């Protein structure tokens, strides 16, 4: 007759081949725990050497400080949540408007409707050249402007190549320079695009711009 091995009362999991698992315990010290410890400390203190008032008040002050910090952290967290929600609602009102951001490439649609506008930051007065470059590096269009001095210079492109034909859909780079030859200086390019939607990222509010991708709200130079 076969027998069934007995199970240990101390470890009922052994029969199943499982190690015993000690229950998890909460080791955090809350307000009730602190007050209970303070009460026990007073009940069991040495009558010949009672706790001095200053020491007792110091412990109470310590607890009050910790409790105050915890309360403040909770309040700050709630306030941050409210501010984030408020910013999201405000940013939602930007959908459909145009935003100017620093960018040197764009995804264009085919045809004249695929044009774009923006500005370059001139470092001094004089001619400014703006080249539209396709994915292969070939220049498809060149615009030359005259800057009156250092500062932003606005420009537009209708989406046509040098022969007046609509460019193909795709990704195009924008290269702006002032001067010629060895004296040529690269300039900062800013493009304007429509805000399609707003999202919340790790760095905060993000504007999703048509053809330009996602840009943080802090990177926007102008709205209009």
N, C-alpha and C positions, 0 to 999 in steps of 0.2 A: 504494500500500500504506500502510495507516495505521500509525502508530507509537505506541508506549506511552511516555509521559513517564517518564524515569528518576526514581528516588526518591533523596533525599539520605540518605547513610549517617549524617550527623550528626543529622538530624531525620526519622526514618522515619514520623512522624505527619503530615508535610506532605502526602503524597500523598492522605491521607484527609481533608484539610482541617481537621486538628486541630492545635492548638498543642502544642508539646512540654511535658511536665509534669515538673518536677523532683521527684525522690523526696523524701518527707517524712523529716526527720531528727529524732531524739530529742535535744533540746537540754538535757535535765535532767542535773544533776550528781549521780551516785550515790556510794556509799561507795568503790567500786573506782576510779572516776574521780578522786576526791579523793586517794586514796593514791598513784595513779600520778603525779598532778601533783606531789605532795610529793616523791616519789622523783626525778623529773626535776629538780625544783628543787634538790635536794641534789647531784645528779650534775653540774649545770652551774653551780653557784655559783662566784663568784670566789674562788680560793684565798687571795688577799690580803685579802679582806673576807668571810670566811665568815659564814653566818647565826648570829646570837647565839642562845644557848640560850633566852633569854626569848622571842625572836621565834618560834622554832620551837615552843616549848611553847604560846605564845599561839595559833598556828594550830591546833595539835592540840586545844586547849581549845575553840576556836570550832567545829571540826568535831564534837567530842563533844557540845557544847551543842545544835547543830542536830540531830544524830542522836538525842539524848535527847528532844528535843521531838517529833520524828517518831514515835519509839517510844511516847511518852506519848499522842500524839494517837490512835495506833492502839489503845492500851489503853483510852483513854477511850471511843472509838467502840464497842469491843466491850462495855465495861461498860454503856454507854447502851442498846445493843441487848438485852442480858440484862435490864436493868431494865424496858425497855418490854415485853418478853415476859412478865416476872413480873407487871407491872401489869395487862396484858391478862387473864392467867389469874385474877388476883384479882378484877378487875372483872366477869369472866364469872359469878362467883358471885353477883353482885347481880341477875342476871336473875330476874324474878318477884317481887322485893321492891319496896317503895314508896320513892320519893325525894321530898323536899320541895325545890322550887326556886322562885326568884323568877320569876313569870309573871303576866300580867294577861289572858290569853286562853286558851281551850281549845276543842278540837273534841269536841263531845258526841255520844253516841249517843242515839237516841230512847228515851223511857221512863224509868221510875224508876231503872233500872240505869245511866242516863247521868249520875248525880249526881257530885259531887266534894267534896273537903274540902281544908282548908288552914289558913292563919293570916294575920292582918294584924299589922303592927307599929304598935301604938298609941304615940302620942307623950306621952299623959297619960291620967289617969283620966277616965271619962265615957262617954257613948254613942258607939258606932261603927256606922256604916251601911254595909252591903255591898249593892250593886246588881248584878244580873245583867242584862247588856244584850245584845240580839241584834244581827245584822248591820246592821239599819236604824237602830240607836241607841235603840230602844224598850226600856224597862225591863220585864223579864218577871217579875222576882222581887226582893223586898227583904227583907233580914234586918237586924235591929237587935240589937246586943250591948252589954254594959256592961263596959268595961275598968276593972280595979281600979287601974291605973297604967300607966306607960310600959312597953312590952314586948310580946311576942307574945300574940295573942288567937286561940284556935282557933275554927273555924267549919265547918259542913257545910251542903251543899245537896243535896236528894234528886232534883233534876232536874225538879221540878214548877213550874208558873207560879203566879201569884197566885191563880188559881181552883182550884188543886189538880190541874190537867191536865198530863200529860207534855209537855214542850217538844219541838219538832221537832229532828231532828238538824241540826247545823250548828256554826258558830263563834260563841262567846259571849265577851263581855268581862266582866271583874270590876272594879268600881270601888269602892274603900273610902275613906270620908271620916270625919273626926271634926269635931264642931262643926256649926253651921248658918249659912246665908247667907254673908255676907262673911267670917265667921270659919271657914268650912269648910276643912279641911286634908286634902289627899290623902295616903293612907297606902300603904305598900309592901304588896303582895299576894304571898303565896307559896302555890303549889298543890302538892298531893300527887298523884303518879301512879305507875303500875306501870312498872318498867323492862322494856321489851320485848326490847332487845338492846343490845350494846355494840360500838362501832366505834372505829377509830383515825383521828383527823383531824390536820390540820396543827398544831393547838394541843394535841394530846395525846389522851387518852381522852375519848370522847364517849358519854353515855348517851342512848339513844333511848327517850323516855317516851311512854306511851300518851296521845294527845290533846294532848300538849304539845310534841312534836317533839324535836329534839336539843339537849342541854345538856351543857356540859363538866363533867367530874367535879369540878373546883374550884368550880363554882357551886352544888353540892348543899349545902343547909343541914342536912339531916337524912336519915338512912336508917332504914328500919324496916319 
